[in-house]
Amino acid sequence: MILRILEIIGPVFGVIGIGYVYGRRFAPNVRDANALNITTFTPALIFYALTEQSGRHLNLGLAALATVAVVFGAGALGWLWVWISGRRAAVYVPPIMFPNCGNLGLPVAHLAFGNGGLALMVVLTVVENTLQFTFGLWLLGERVSPRALARNPMLVATAAGLICMAMGWQAPAMIEPAIKMLGEVSIPLMLISLGVRLSGGRQGQWAAGLAGAWPRRSPGWPWRFRSSGSPSRGRSWRHSSSSSA
């Protein structure tokens, strides 16, 4: 079991480590790469995962509801934690509610549970990002723009993917390989960018992040205990990639 866990998280942290070392050595500006990932590569991954890699047996609606429950459960525990510890709610509560689940969650879900896990994690990521840019902005006193949400590439890709999934449509054979190739860029680029950003962190920031991470883990435990699944041995990322090559 421990070896299987290492097989899942080892590649993820290995790529992050490469980004960290590269960031410490060259201090690159990854802003343009991140923008390209958000507007092009990640929407392609979302659409491909929903239309080509998910099965009709997946309950995506339940996954969305579970995401909402975990986000607001984390928020309630976060408020309680900052009240007890005397920390600033504006600094700690939003990150506790809205962690960066895309960078780590997408590759881990794919490596552990195969294509079905990736499709469910895509739904979780999109729901959490939507709440972050609506309820999260409201918490910080910012204005929520419905027009900006409607033009968000990830939300557009999700809507298109869900419609195609419901109708049983798939991308034409001439276009599907291009969507797949674009989507395959997303996760490695996310991990490299995460490593680069971590390389610029200071010691105080690491301590604050670790302090806020502990209460963030609590809302997920009930779902862990209810889950009867286990990491799939035959549907890992590399296996699915080699079978499609």
Protein Blocks (a to p, Z undefined) as FASTA:
>chain_A
ZZmmmmmmmmmmmmmmmmmmmmmmnopafklmmmmmmmmmmmmmmmmmmmmmpcfkbcfk
lmmmmmmmmmmmmmmmmmmmmmmnopafklmmmmmmmccfklmmmmmmmmmnommlmmmm
mmmmmmmmmmmmmmmmmmnopacdfklmmmmmklmmmmmmmmmmmnopacdfklmmmmmm
mmmmmmmmmmmmmmmmmmmpcfklmmmmmmmmmmmmmmmmmmmmmpcbdcdfklcfklmm
mmmZZ
